[in-house]
């Protein structure tokens, strides 16, 4: 049941990242919260399957810290990839 905390925290971090990382108009509003929620809850599940209990601080640190790192690294990369793709497409269409 405590996996829900990691899921909610990851989603909240992703939502915050959507508004604090630039180039919001080049990505959907749901990508940040979805990635954060999946990373947080996925890592929680993996670590509990690996044998860590909810009383272990490393489970909490990893499950709450990983969404912060992943989302804040991924969103600028996605924005850059989108810009490159859009420019290539404009050149193919002859409008750039």
N, C-alpha and C positions, 0 to 999 in steps of 0.2 A: 504494500500500500504506500510505502514511503517513496516509491518510484515516481509517484504523482508530483512530489515536491521538485524532483529533478526535471520533470516534464514541464511544470509551470514556470520554474526559474529559467529554463532554456528558452521557452517561448517569450517570456518577459524580456530577456536579454536580446533576443532576436528582434523584438518590436522596438526596443530602445535603439538598437544598432541601425534599424531601418531609418530612423529619424536623425541619427547623429552622423552616419556615414554619408558622404556626398553622392551625387548622381542618383538620387532617388527615382528620378523619372525613367531611368534605364532598366529598372527591375520591378517586379511585382511586389506589392505590399506584404504578401504572405511568405515570401521566400526566407526572409530573416527569421521570423518566429518559427516556421516549420523546421528549418535547419537546426536552430537552437534547441527546439523540443526533441527532435530526433537524436541529436548528439548527446544531450543530457540524459535522456531516458535510456538510450541505447548503451551508453557507457555504464550507467547504473546497472542495467541488466547483465552486461558482460562481467562486471566486477563482482556482482553477487553470485553469478554462476561460477566464477573463479574461486569463490570461497570467502570473500570479504563479507562481514556482517554490517548491519546498519550502525553498529556502535564503533566501527572503525573510522577514524577521521580521514583516512586516505580515500575512502569511498566518497565521502562528502566533498572533499577538496577536488578530486578528479571530476566528479559528476557536475559540480557547480562551476568549476574553472574551465573545463573543456569547451562548453558552449560559448563562453566569452572569447576565448582564443580563436576558435574555428569561425564563428560568425564574423568577428571583426577582421579576419584575414580573408574570408571568402567573399564578402560583399564588394570590396574594392576590386577584387580579381574579376568577379562577374561583370561589374560595371565596365572595366577595361575591355573584356572580351566582347561585350555587347557593342561598345564603340567601334572596335576593330571590325566586327562583323557588319555593322551598319555601313561603315565607310566602304568596305569591299562591295557590298550590295549596291550602294549608290554608284560606284564606278562601273559595275556590271550593267546597270540600267542606264548609264550615261547621264546621270543627273548630278554628278559631283564634279 
